[in-house]
Amino acid sequence: MTMLHYNRFLWLRPMPSISSEAVSEHLKNIFEVHGVPETLLTDNGTEFKGAVKIMCKSLGVHMRHGRARHPQTTGKVTIMNNFCF
């Protein structure tokens, strides 16, 4: 799941894998349609390292990682996960 922070717009796509490469491709598809964001806020999962980090650096996207065990940082995403799944 990917969510736009300001208006809570969601992109829900089934992903056969949550590898860094698969997540990177998912994000590239979103960026191609909706434009490249200035900042990408993620949790500290390993899927946001490797290919995603390289892609963000090449596109000029500032990556920010939320603090571990700090629900205020990614609270909207957590609520939407509970709602959608």
PDB file of N, CA, C and O in Angstrom:
ATOM      1  N   MET A   1       0.839  -1.165   0.000  1.00  0.00           N
ATOM      2  CA  MET A   1       0.000   0.000   0.000  1.00  0.00           C
ATOM      3  C   MET A   1       0.886   1.229   0.000  1.00  0.00           C
ATOM      4  O   MET A   1       1.885   1.299   0.716  1.00  0.00           O
ATOM      5  N   THR A   2       0.504   2.188  -0.810  1.00  0.00           N
ATOM      6  CA  THR A   2       1.183   3.476  -0.850  1.00  0.00           C
ATOM      7  C   THR A   2       0.114   4.534  -0.624  1.00  0.00           C
ATOM      8  O   THR A   2      -0.979   4.449  -1.183  1.00  0.00           O
ATOM      9  N   MET A   3       0.433   5.542   0.205  1.00  0.00           N
ATOM     10  CA  MET A   3      -0.564   6.551   0.523  1.00  0.00           C
ATOM     11  C   MET A   3       0.031   7.943   0.387  1.00  0.00           C
ATOM     12  O   MET A   3       1.147   8.202   0.837  1.00  0.00           O
ATOM     13  N   LEU A   4      -0.729   8.839  -0.241  1.00  0.00           N
ATOM     14  CA  LEU A   4      -0.355  10.239  -0.322  1.00  0.00           C
ATOM     15  C   LEU A   4      -0.693  10.883   1.014  1.00  0.00           C
ATOM     16  O   LEU A   4      -1.838  10.810   1.460  1.00  0.00           O
ATOM     17  N   HIS A   5       0.270  11.502   1.649  1.00  0.00           N
ATOM     18  CA  HIS A   5       0.138  11.997   3.016  1.00  0.00           C
ATOM     19  C   HIS A   5      -0.967  13.040   3.176  1.00  0.00           C
ATOM     20  O   HIS A   5      -1.736  12.974   4.135  1.00  0.00           O
ATOM     21  N   TYR A   6      -1.060  13.990   2.265  1.00  0.00           N
ATOM     22  CA  TYR A   6      -1.948  15.133   2.475  1.00  0.00           C
ATOM     23  C   TYR A   6      -3.432  14.828   2.315  1.00  0.00           C
ATOM     24  O   TYR A   6      -4.248  15.353   3.072  1.00  0.00           O
ATOM     25  N   ASN A   7      -3.798  13.995   1.348  1.00  0.00           N
ATOM     26  CA  ASN A   7      -5.226  13.742   1.151  1.00  0.00           C
ATOM     27  C   ASN A   7      -5.615  12.275   1.355  1.00  0.00           C
ATOM     28  O   ASN A   7      -6.763  11.899   1.119  1.00  0.00           O
ATOM     29  N   ARG A   8      -4.667  11.452   1.790  1.00  0.00           N
ATOM     30  CA  ARG A   8      -4.881  10.032   2.093  1.00  0.00           C
ATOM     31  C   ARG A   8      -5.294   9.205   0.876  1.00  0.00           C
ATOM     32  O   ARG A   8      -5.964   8.181   1.018  1.00  0.00           O
ATOM     33  N   PHE A   9      -4.900   9.642  -0.307  1.00  0.00           N
ATOM     34  CA  PHE A   9      -5.164   8.867  -1.519  1.00  0.00           C
ATOM     35  C   PHE A   9      -4.345   7.587  -1.455  1.00  0.00           C
ATOM     36  O   PHE A   9      -3.155   7.626  -1.141  1.00  0.00           O
ATOM     37  N   LEU A  10      -4.969   6.458  -1.750  1.00  0.00           N
ATOM     38  CA  LEU A  10      -4.302   5.151  -1.637  1.00  0.00           C
ATOM     39  C   LEU A  10      -4.059   4.513  -2.991  1.00  0.00           C
ATOM     40  O   LEU A  10      -4.864   4.642  -3.913  1.00  0.00           O
ATOM     41  N   TRP A  11      -2.933   3.823  -3.090  1.00  0.00           N
ATOM     42  CA  TRP A  11      -2.668   2.928  -4.201  1.00  0.00           C
ATOM     43  C   TRP A  11      -2.554   1.542  -3.591  1.00  0.00           C
ATOM     44  O   TRP A  11      -1.625   1.259  -2.835  1.00  0.00           O
ATOM     45  N   LEU A  12      -3.503   0.683  -3.925  1.00  0.00           N
ATOM     46  CA  LEU A  12      -3.474  -0.689  -3.433  1.00  0.00           C
ATOM     47  C   LEU A  12      -3.208  -1.615  -4.605  1.00  0.00           C
ATOM     48  O   LEU A  12      -3.999  -1.689  -5.545  1.00  0.00           O
ATOM     49  N   ARG A  13      -2.111  -2.305  -4.542  1.00  0.00           N
ATOM     50  CA  ARG A  13      -1.762  -3.250  -5.604  1.00  0.00           C
ATOM     51  C   ARG A  13      -1.239  -4.535  -4.974  1.00  0.00           C
ATOM     52  O   ARG A  13      -0.431  -4.497  -4.046  1.00  0.00           O
ATOM     53  N   PRO A  14      -1.701  -5.666  -5.483  1.00  0.00           N
ATOM     54  CA  PRO A  14      -1.141  -6.924  -4.965  1.00  0.00           C
ATOM     55  C   PRO A  14       0.309  -7.046  -5.400  1.00  0.00           C
ATOM     56  O   PRO A  14       0.647  -6.765  -6.550  1.00  0.00           O
ATOM     57  N   MET A  15       1.150  -7.459  -4.494  1.00  0.00           N
ATOM     58  CA  MET A  15       2.565  -7.625  -4.808  1.00  0.00           C
ATOM     59  C   MET A  15       2.972  -9.054  -4.480  1.00  0.00           C
ATOM     60  O   MET A  15       2.794  -9.509  -3.350  1.00  0.00           O
ATOM     61  N   PRO A  16       3.517  -9.762  -5.459  1.00  0.00           N
ATOM     62  CA  PRO A  16       3.907 -11.143  -5.212  1.00  0.00           C
ATOM     63  C   PRO A  16       5.088 -11.252  -4.254  1.00  0.00           C
ATOM     64  O   PRO A  16       5.330 -12.306  -3.665  1.00  0.00           O
ATOM     65  N   SER A  17       5.811 -10.160  -4.108  1.00  0.00           N
ATOM     66  CA  SER A  17       7.001 -10.158  -3.257  1.00  0.00           C
ATOM     67  C   SER A  17       7.166  -8.755  -2.685  1.00  0.00           C
ATOM     68  O   SER A  17       6.770  -7.776  -3.317  1.00  0.00           O
ATOM     69  N   ILE A  18       7.748  -8.654  -1.493  1.00  0.00           N
ATOM     70  CA  ILE A  18       8.057  -7.338  -0.953  1.00  0.00           C
ATOM     71  C   ILE A  18       9.566  -7.109  -0.961  1.00  0.00           C
ATOM     72  O   ILE A  18      10.117  -6.444  -0.084  1.00  0.00           O
ATOM     73  N   SER A  19      10.212  -7.672  -1.967  1.00  0.00           N
ATOM     74  CA  SER A  19      11.646  -7.430  -2.109  1.00  0.00           C
ATOM     75  C   SER A  19      11.859  -5.968  -2.490  1.00  0.00           C
ATOM     76  O   SER A  19      10.942  -5.302  -2.971  1.00  0.00           O
ATOM     77  N   SER A  20      13.044  -5.491  -2.278  1.00  0.00           N
ATOM     78  CA  SER A  20      13.374  -4.109  -2.605  1.00  0.00           C
ATOM     79  C   SER A  20      13.156  -3.829  -4.092  1.00  0.00           C
ATOM     80  O   SER A  20      12.705  -2.743  -4.457  1.00  0.00           O
ATOM     81  N   GLU A  21      13.469  -4.788  -4.941  1.00  0.00           N
ATOM     82  CA  GLU A  21      13.290  -4.625  -6.387  1.00  0.00           C
ATOM     83  C   GLU A  21      11.813  -4.505  -6.752  1.00  0.00           C
ATOM     84  O   GLU A  21      11.441  -3.662  -7.568  1.00  0.00           O
ATOM     85  N   ALA A  22      10.969  -5.348  -6.149  1.00  0.00           N
ATOM     86  CA  ALA A  22       9.530  -5.308  -6.434  1.00  0.00           C
ATOM     87  C   ALA A  22       8.911  -3.997  -5.945  1.00  0.00           C
ATOM     88  O   ALA A  22       8.085  -3.402  -6.638  1.00  0.00           O
ATOM     89  N   VAL A  23       9.304  -3.554  -4.769  1.00  0.00           N
ATOM     90  CA  VAL A  23       8.784  -2.294  -4.232  1.00  0.00           C
ATOM     91  C   VAL A  23       9.245  -1.129  -5.096  1.00  0.00           C
ATOM     92  O   VAL A  23       8.481  -0.196  -5.344  1.00  0.00           O
ATOM     93  N   SER A  24      10.479  -1.180  -5.549  1.00  0.00           N
ATOM     94  CA  SER A  24      11.014  -0.135  -6.422  1.00  0.00           C
ATOM     95  C   SER A  24      10.203  -0.036  -7.715  1.00  0.00           C
ATOM     96  O   SER A  24       9.876   1.066  -8.154  1.00  0.00           O
ATOM     97  N   GLU A  25       9.878  -1.163  -8.320  1.00  0.00           N
ATOM     98  CA  GLU A  25       9.061  -1.170  -9.541  1.00  0.00           C
ATOM     99  C   GLU A  25       7.662  -0.614  -9.273  1.00  0.00           C
ATOM    100  O   GLU A  25       7.130   0.148 -10.080  1.00  0.00           O
ATOM    101  N   HIS A  26       7.072  -0.992  -8.151  1.00  0.00           N
ATOM    102  CA  HIS A  26       5.753  -0.493  -7.761  1.00  0.00           C
ATOM    103  C   HIS A  26       5.779   1.038  -7.647  1.00  0.00           C
ATOM    104  O   HIS A  26       4.896   1.723  -8.163  1.00  0.00           O
ATOM    105  N   LEU A  27       6.792   1.556  -6.972  1.00  0.00           N
ATOM    106  CA  LEU A  27       6.904   3.006  -6.803  1.00  0.00           C
ATOM    107  C   LEU A  27       7.174   3.708  -8.130  1.00  0.00           C
ATOM    108  O   LEU A  27       6.633   4.786  -8.379  1.00  0.00           O
ATOM    109  N   LYS A  28       8.002   3.112  -8.983  1.00  0.00           N
ATOM    110  CA  LYS A  28       8.275   3.708 -10.304  1.00  0.00           C
ATOM    111  C   LYS A  28       6.986   3.857 -11.099  1.00  0.00           C
ATOM    112  O   LYS A  28       6.770   4.883 -11.743  1.00  0.00           O
ATOM    113  N   ASN A  29       6.122   2.833 -11.060  1.00  0.00           N
ATOM    114  CA  ASN A  29       4.835   2.891 -11.767  1.00  0.00           C
ATOM    115  C   ASN A  29       3.978   4.044 -11.254  1.00  0.00           C
ATOM    116  O   ASN A  29       3.355   4.757 -12.041  1.00  0.00           O
ATOM    117  N   ILE A  30       3.945   4.225  -9.953  1.00  0.00           N
ATOM    118  CA  ILE A  30       3.173   5.329  -9.369  1.00  0.00           C
ATOM    119  C   ILE A  30       3.784   6.670  -9.777  1.00  0.00           C
ATOM    120  O   ILE A  30       3.058   7.595 -10.139  1.00  0.00           O
ATOM    121  N   PHE A  31       5.101   6.780  -9.721  1.00  0.00           N
ATOM    122  CA  PHE A  31       5.779   8.034 -10.061  1.00  0.00           C
ATOM    123  C   PHE A  31       5.571   8.399 -11.529  1.00  0.00           C
ATOM    124  O   PHE A  31       5.439   9.577 -11.861  1.00  0.00           O
ATOM    125  N   GLU A  32       5.540   7.396 -12.411  1.00  0.00           N
ATOM    126  CA  GLU A  32       5.327   7.666 -13.841  1.00  0.00           C
ATOM    127  C   GLU A  32       3.958   8.279 -14.102  1.00  0.00           C
ATOM    128  O   GLU A  32       3.814   9.143 -14.967  1.00  0.00           O
ATOM    129  N   VAL A  33       2.962   7.836 -13.361  1.00  0.00           N
ATOM    130  CA  VAL A  33       1.592   8.320 -13.572  1.00  0.00           C
ATOM    131  C   VAL A  33       1.336   9.634 -12.835  1.00  0.00           C
ATOM    132  O   VAL A  33       0.715  10.545 -13.382  1.00  0.00           O
ATOM    133  N   HIS A  34       1.813   9.730 -11.600  1.00  0.00           N
ATOM    134  CA  HIS A  34       1.443  10.851 -10.735  1.00  0.00           C
ATOM    135  C   HIS A  34       2.576  11.832 -10.462  1.00  0.00           C
ATOM    136  O   HIS A  34       2.363  12.836  -9.781  1.00  0.00           O
ATOM    137  N   GLY A  35       3.755  11.571 -10.967  1.00  0.00           N
ATOM    138  CA  GLY A  35       4.887  12.464 -10.738  1.00  0.00           C
ATOM    139  C   GLY A  35       5.749  12.012  -9.574  1.00  0.00           C
ATOM    140  O   GLY A  35       5.320  11.240  -8.716  1.00  0.00           O
ATOM    141  N   VAL A  36       6.961  12.508  -9.569  1.00  0.00           N
ATOM    142  CA  VAL A  36       7.941  12.133  -8.549  1.00  0.00           C
ATOM    143  C   VAL A  36       7.768  13.047  -7.332  1.00  0.00           C
ATOM    144  O   VAL A  36       7.739  14.269  -7.475  1.00  0.00           O
ATOM    145  N   PRO A  37       7.652  12.463  -6.140  1.00  0.00           N
ATOM    146  CA  PRO A  37       7.486  13.291  -4.945  1.00  0.00           C
ATOM    147  C   PRO A  37       8.817  13.897  -4.496  1.00  0.00           C
ATOM    148  O   PRO A  37       9.887  13.462  -4.920  1.00  0.00           O
ATOM    149  N   GLU A  38       8.730  14.889  -3.648  1.00  0.00           N
ATOM    150  CA  GLU A  38       9.945  15.456  -3.062  1.00  0.00           C
ATOM    151  C   GLU A  38      10.483  14.542  -1.971  1.00  0.00           C
ATOM    152  O   GLU A  38      11.695  14.381  -1.829  1.00  0.00           O
ATOM    153  N   THR A  39       9.575  13.941  -1.196  1.00  0.00           N
ATOM    154  CA  THR A  39       9.956  13.134  -0.033  1.00  0.00           C
ATOM    155  C   THR A  39       9.167  11.835  -0.014  1.00  0.00           C
ATOM    156  O   THR A  39       7.987  11.807  -0.364  1.00  0.00           O
ATOM    157  N   LEU A  40       9.832  10.756   0.399  1.00  0.00           N
ATOM    158  CA  LEU A  40       9.190   9.455   0.581  1.00  0.00           C
ATOM    159  C   LEU A  40       9.398   9.047   2.033  1.00  0.00           C
ATOM    160  O   LEU A  40      10.531   8.826   2.461  1.00  0.00           O
ATOM    161  N   LEU A  41       8.310   8.946   2.794  1.00  0.00           N
ATOM    162  CA  LEU A  41       8.380   8.539   4.197  1.00  0.00           C
ATOM    163  C   LEU A  41       8.057   7.060   4.280  1.00  0.00           C
ATOM    164  O   LEU A  41       6.997   6.626   3.829  1.00  0.00           O
ATOM    165  N   THR A  42       8.961   6.285   4.853  1.00  0.00           N
ATOM    166  CA  THR A  42       8.778   4.838   4.962  1.00  0.00           C
ATOM    167  C   THR A  42       9.023   4.392   6.392  1.00  0.00           C
ATOM    168  O   THR A  42       9.516   5.152   7.226  1.00  0.00           O
ATOM    169  N   ASP A  43       8.666   3.136   6.655  1.00  0.00           N
ATOM    170  CA  ASP A  43       9.090   2.559   7.919  1.00  0.00           C
ATOM    171  C   ASP A  43      10.521   2.051   7.723  1.00  0.00           C
ATOM    172  O   ASP A  43      11.146   2.348   6.705  1.00  0.00           O
ATOM    173  N   ASN A  44      11.031   1.309   8.661  1.00  0.00           N
ATOM    174  CA  ASN A  44      12.418   0.861   8.590  1.00  0.00           C
ATOM    175  C   ASN A  44      12.574  -0.534   8.001  1.00  0.00           C
ATOM    176  O   ASN A  44      13.573  -1.207   8.257  1.00  0.00           O
ATOM    177  N   GLY A  45      11.600  -0.972   7.218  1.00  0.00           N
ATOM    178  CA  GLY A  45      11.650  -2.302   6.616  1.00  0.00           C
ATOM    179  C   GLY A  45      12.787  -2.446   5.611  1.00  0.00           C
ATOM    180  O   GLY A  45      13.204  -1.476   4.978  1.00  0.00           O
ATOM    181  N   THR A  46      13.273  -3.659   5.480  1.00  0.00           N
ATOM    182  CA  THR A  46      14.386  -3.917   4.558  1.00  0.00           C
ATOM    183  C   THR A  46      13.989  -3.724   3.103  1.00  0.00           C
ATOM    184  O   THR A  46      14.856  -3.545   2.248  1.00  0.00           O
ATOM    185  N   GLU A  47      12.670  -3.759   2.801  1.00  0.00           N
ATOM    186  CA  GLU A  47      12.236  -3.552   1.421  1.00  0.00           C
ATOM    187  C   GLU A  47      12.477  -2.122   0.949  1.00  0.00           C
ATOM    188  O   GLU A  47      12.424  -1.853  -0.251  1.00  0.00           O
ATOM    189  N   PHE A  48      12.741  -1.199   1.878  1.00  0.00           N
ATOM    190  CA  PHE A  48      12.993   0.190   1.499  1.00  0.00           C
ATOM    191  C   PHE A  48      14.480   0.519   1.431  1.00  0.00           C
ATOM    192  O   PHE A  48      14.866   1.686   1.366  1.00  0.00           O
ATOM    193  N   LYS A  49      15.288  -0.494   1.445  1.00  0.00           N
ATOM    194  CA  LYS A  49      16.723  -0.312   1.284  1.00  0.00           C
ATOM    195  C   LYS A  49      17.100  -0.865  -0.090  1.00  0.00           C
ATOM    196  O   LYS A  49      16.210  -1.328  -0.804  1.00  0.00           O
ATOM    197  N   GLY A  50      18.306  -0.843  -0.479  1.00  0.00           N
ATOM    198  CA  GLY A  50      18.727  -1.417  -1.752  1.00  0.00           C
ATOM    199  C   GLY A  50      18.171  -0.683  -2.946  1.00  0.00           C
ATOM    200  O   GLY A  50      18.458   0.498  -3.136  1.00  0.00           O
ATOM    201  N   ALA A  51      17.368  -1.372  -3.766  1.00  0.00           N
ATOM    202  CA  ALA A  51      16.873  -0.832  -5.035  1.00  0.00           C
ATOM    203  C   ALA A  51      16.017   0.423  -4.836  1.00  0.00           C
ATOM    204  O   ALA A  51      16.081   1.344  -5.651  1.00  0.00           O
ATOM    205  N   VAL A  52      15.224   0.471  -3.773  1.00  0.00           N
ATOM    206  CA  VAL A  52      14.383   1.644  -3.527  1.00  0.00           C
ATOM    207  C   VAL A  52      15.263   2.853  -3.193  1.00  0.00           C
ATOM    208  O   VAL A  52      15.028   3.956  -3.685  1.00  0.00           O
ATOM    209  N   LYS A  53      16.256   2.636  -2.370  1.00  0.00           N
ATOM    210  CA  LYS A  53      17.169   3.721  -1.993  1.00  0.00           C
ATOM    211  C   LYS A  53      17.917   4.255  -3.211  1.00  0.00           C
ATOM    212  O   LYS A  53      18.067   5.466  -3.369  1.00  0.00           O
ATOM    213  N   ILE A  54      18.387   3.355  -4.070  1.00  0.00           N
ATOM    214  CA  ILE A  54      19.093   3.746  -5.292  1.00  0.00           C
ATOM    215  C   ILE A  54      18.164   4.518  -6.226  1.00  0.00           C
ATOM    216  O   ILE A  54      18.557   5.540  -6.789  1.00  0.00           O
ATOM    217  N   MET A  55      16.920   4.028  -6.394  1.00  0.00           N
ATOM    218  CA  MET A  55      15.966   4.701  -7.261  1.00  0.00           C
ATOM    219  C   MET A  55      15.663   6.105  -6.748  1.00  0.00           C
ATOM    220  O   MET A  55      15.639   7.057  -7.528  1.00  0.00           O
ATOM    221  N   CYS A  56      15.432   6.241  -5.449  1.00  0.00           N
ATOM    222  CA  CYS A  56      15.123   7.550  -4.883  1.00  0.00           C
ATOM    223  C   CYS A  56      16.299   8.517  -5.063  1.00  0.00           C
ATOM    224  O   CYS A  56      16.105   9.691  -5.380  1.00  0.00           O
ATOM    225  N   LYS A  57      17.484   8.024  -4.864  1.00  0.00           N
ATOM    226  CA  LYS A  57      18.662   8.880  -5.042  1.00  0.00           C
ATOM    227  C   LYS A  57      18.780   9.351  -6.491  1.00  0.00           C
ATOM    228  O   LYS A  57      19.090  10.515  -6.744  1.00  0.00           O
ATOM    229  N   SER A  58      18.535   8.450  -7.438  1.00  0.00           N
ATOM    230  CA  SER A  58      18.656   8.812  -8.858  1.00  0.00           C
ATOM    231  C   SER A  58      17.561   9.790  -9.300  1.00  0.00           C
ATOM    232  O   SER A  58      17.774  10.585 -10.215  1.00  0.00           O
ATOM    233  N   LEU A  59      16.380   9.733  -8.647  1.00  0.00           N
ATOM    234  CA  LEU A  59      15.277  10.629  -8.992  1.00  0.00           C
ATOM    235  C   LEU A  59      15.260  11.913  -8.163  1.00  0.00           C
ATOM    236  O   LEU A  59      14.445  12.803  -8.405  1.00  0.00           O
ATOM    237  N   GLY A  60      16.151  12.002  -7.197  1.00  0.00           N
ATOM    238  CA  GLY A  60      16.203  13.191  -6.346  1.00  0.00           C
ATOM    239  C   GLY A  60      15.131  13.226  -5.273  1.00  0.00           C
ATOM    240  O   GLY A  60      14.744  14.298  -4.809  1.00  0.00           O
ATOM    241  N   VAL A  61      14.652  12.052  -4.879  1.00  0.00           N
ATOM    242  CA  VAL A  61      13.621  11.951  -3.839  1.00  0.00           C
ATOM    243  C   VAL A  61      14.319  11.818  -2.488  1.00  0.00           C
ATOM    244  O   VAL A  61      15.178  10.955  -2.311  1.00  0.00           O
ATOM    245  N   HIS A  62      13.951  12.666  -1.545  1.00  0.00           N
ATOM    246  CA  HIS A  62      14.518  12.602  -0.199  1.00  0.00           C
ATOM    247  C   HIS A  62      13.800  11.496   0.572  1.00  0.00           C
ATOM    248  O   HIS A  62      12.586  11.567   0.767  1.00  0.00           O
ATOM    249  N   MET A  63      14.537  10.479   1.010  1.00  0.00           N
ATOM    250  CA  MET A  63      13.944   9.379   1.780  1.00  0.00           C
ATOM    251  C   MET A  63      14.015   9.687   3.262  1.00  0.00           C
ATOM    252  O   MET A  63      15.067  10.050   3.788  1.00  0.00           O
ATOM    253  N   ARG A  64      12.885   9.537   3.924  1.00  0.00           N
ATOM    254  CA  ARG A  64      12.834   9.684   5.374  1.00  0.00           C
ATOM    255  C   ARG A  64      12.299   8.389   5.953  1.00  0.00           C
ATOM    256  O   ARG A  64      11.366   7.794   5.414  1.00  0.00           O
ATOM    257  N   HIS A  65      12.894   7.958   7.051  1.00  0.00           N
ATOM    258  CA  HIS A  65      12.452   6.742   7.729  1.00  0.00           C
ATOM    259  C   HIS A  65      11.809   7.126   9.053  1.00  0.00           C
ATOM    260  O   HIS A  65      12.339   7.948   9.801  1.00  0.00           O
ATOM    261  N   GLY A  66      10.662   6.521   9.332  1.00  0.00           N
ATOM    262  CA  GLY A  66       9.981   6.771  10.599  1.00  0.00           C
ATOM    263  C   GLY A  66      10.733   6.124  11.747  1.00  0.00           C
ATOM    264  O   GLY A  66      11.481   5.163  11.567  1.00  0.00           O
ATOM    265  N   ARG A  67      10.517   6.669  12.918  1.00  0.00           N
ATOM    266  CA  ARG A  67      11.154   6.099  14.107  1.00  0.00           C
ATOM    267  C   ARG A  67      10.493   4.768  14.454  1.00  0.00           C
ATOM    268  O   ARG A  67       9.280   4.604  14.320  1.00  0.00           O
ATOM    269  N   ALA A  68      11.304   3.841  14.894  1.00  0.00           N
ATOM    270  CA  ALA A  68      10.790   2.526  15.291  1.00  0.00           C
ATOM    271  C   ALA A  68       9.870   2.670  16.498  1.00  0.00           C
ATOM    272  O   ALA A  68      10.150   3.442  17.415  1.00  0.00           O
ATOM    273  N   ARG A  69       8.782   1.928  16.488  1.00  0.00           N
ATOM    274  CA  ARG A  69       7.796   1.912  17.574  1.00  0.00           C
ATOM    275  C   ARG A  69       7.278   3.315  17.907  1.00  0.00           C
ATOM    276  O   ARG A  69       7.118   3.672  19.074  1.00  0.00           O
ATOM    277  N   HIS A  70       7.022   4.099  16.860  1.00  0.00           N
ATOM    278  CA  HIS A  70       6.501   5.458  17.034  1.00  0.00           C
ATOM    279  C   HIS A  70       5.287   5.619  16.123  1.00  0.00           C
ATOM    280  O   HIS A  70       5.417   6.117  15.005  1.00  0.00           O
ATOM    281  N   PRO A  71       4.102   5.200  16.591  1.00  0.00           N
ATOM    282  CA  PRO A  71       2.926   5.160  15.721  1.00  0.00           C
ATOM    283  C   PRO A  71       2.487   6.521  15.186  1.00  0.00           C
ATOM    284  O   PRO A  71       1.773   6.573  14.184  1.00  0.00           O
ATOM    285  N   GLN A  72       2.885   7.610  15.813  1.00  0.00           N
ATOM    286  CA  GLN A  72       2.505   8.925  15.313  1.00  0.00           C
ATOM    287  C   GLN A  72       3.118   9.198  13.952  1.00  0.00           C
ATOM    288  O   GLN A  72       2.551   9.952  13.161  1.00  0.00           O
ATOM    289  N   THR A  73       4.260   8.601  13.667  1.00  0.00           N
ATOM    290  CA  THR A  73       4.942   8.838  12.397  1.00  0.00           C
ATOM    291  C   THR A  73       4.181   8.229  11.237  1.00  0.00           C
ATOM    292  O   THR A  73       3.959   8.898  10.228  1.00  0.00           O
ATOM    293  N   THR A  74       3.783   6.995  11.356  1.00  0.00           N
ATOM    294  CA  THR A  74       3.092   6.300  10.270  1.00  0.00           C
ATOM    295  C   THR A  74       1.682   5.884  10.682  1.00  0.00           C
ATOM    296  O   THR A  74       1.157   4.883  10.195  1.00  0.00           O
ATOM    297  N   GLY A  75       1.082   6.646  11.568  1.00  0.00           N
ATOM    298  CA  GLY A  75      -0.247   6.309  12.091  1.00  0.00           C
ATOM    299  C   GLY A  75      -1.325   6.226  11.029  1.00  0.00           C
ATOM    300  O   GLY A  75      -2.173   5.335  11.077  1.00  0.00           O
ATOM    301  N   LYS A  76      -1.305   7.156  10.055  1.00  0.00           N
ATOM    302  CA  LYS A  76      -2.319   7.126   8.997  1.00  0.00           C
ATOM    303  C   LYS A  76      -2.245   5.830   8.207  1.00  0.00           C
ATOM    304  O   LYS A  76      -3.272   5.233   7.882  1.00  0.00           O
ATOM    305  N   VAL A  77      -1.030   5.396   7.898  1.00  0.00           N
ATOM    306  CA  VAL A  77      -0.858   4.159   7.131  1.00  0.00           C
ATOM    307  C   VAL A  77      -1.330   2.967   7.947  1.00  0.00           C
ATOM    308  O   VAL A  77      -1.975   2.066   7.409  1.00  0.00           O
ATOM    309  N   THR A  78      -1.019   2.950   9.234  1.00  0.00           N
ATOM    310  CA  THR A  78      -1.450   1.854  10.101  1.00  0.00           C
ATOM    311  C   THR A  78      -2.982   1.773  10.137  1.00  0.00           C
ATOM    312  O   THR A  78      -3.553   0.687  10.042  1.00  0.00           O
ATOM    313  N   ILE A  79      -3.632   2.916  10.274  1.00  0.00           N
ATOM    314  CA  ILE A  79      -5.096   2.941  10.305  1.00  0.00           C
ATOM    315  C   ILE A  79      -5.670   2.441   8.980  1.00  0.00           C
ATOM    316  O   ILE A  79      -6.630   1.671   8.970  1.00  0.00           O
ATOM    317  N   MET A  80      -5.078   2.880   7.855  1.00  0.00           N
ATOM    318  CA  MET A  80      -5.573   2.446   6.549  1.00  0.00           C
ATOM    319  C   MET A  80      -5.313   0.953   6.329  1.00  0.00           C
ATOM    320  O   MET A  80      -6.129   0.277   5.703  1.00  0.00           O
ATOM    321  N   ASN A  81      -4.201   0.433   6.829  1.00  0.00           N
ATOM    322  CA  ASN A  81      -3.949  -1.009   6.743  1.00  0.00           C
ATOM    323  C   ASN A  81      -5.045  -1.775   7.465  1.00  0.00           C
ATOM    324  O   ASN A  81      -5.555  -2.767   6.943  1.00  0.00           O
ATOM    325  N   ASN A  82      -5.412  -1.330   8.656  1.00  0.00           N
ATOM    326  CA  ASN A  82      -6.465  -1.994   9.413  1.00  0.00           C
ATOM    327  C   ASN A  82      -7.807  -1.887   8.708  1.00  0.00           C
ATOM    328  O   ASN A  82      -8.605  -2.823   8.752  1.00  0.00           O
ATOM    329  N   PHE A  83      -8.065  -0.759   8.058  1.00  0.00           N
ATOM    330  CA  PHE A  83      -9.314  -0.539   7.353  1.00  0.00           C
ATOM    331  C   PHE A  83      -9.417  -1.393   6.089  1.00  0.00           C
ATOM    332  O   PHE A  83     -10.468  -1.972   5.811  1.00  0.00           O
ATOM    333  N   CYS A  84      -8.323  -1.470   5.325  1.00  0.00           N
ATOM    334  CA  CYS A  84      -8.356  -2.155   4.028  1.00  0.00           C
ATOM    335  C   CYS A  84      -8.202  -3.667   4.137  1.00  0.00           C
ATOM    336  O   CYS A  84      -8.716  -4.410   3.300  1.00  0.00           O
ATOM    337  N   PHE A  85      -7.513  -4.110   5.143  1.00  0.00           N
ATOM    338  CA  PHE A  85      -7.230  -5.538   5.227  1.00  0.00           C
ATOM    339  C   PHE A  85      -7.863  -6.079   6.453  1.00  0.00           C
ATOM    340  O   PHE A  85      -7.753  -7.274   6.728  1.00  0.00           O
TER     341      PHE A  85
END
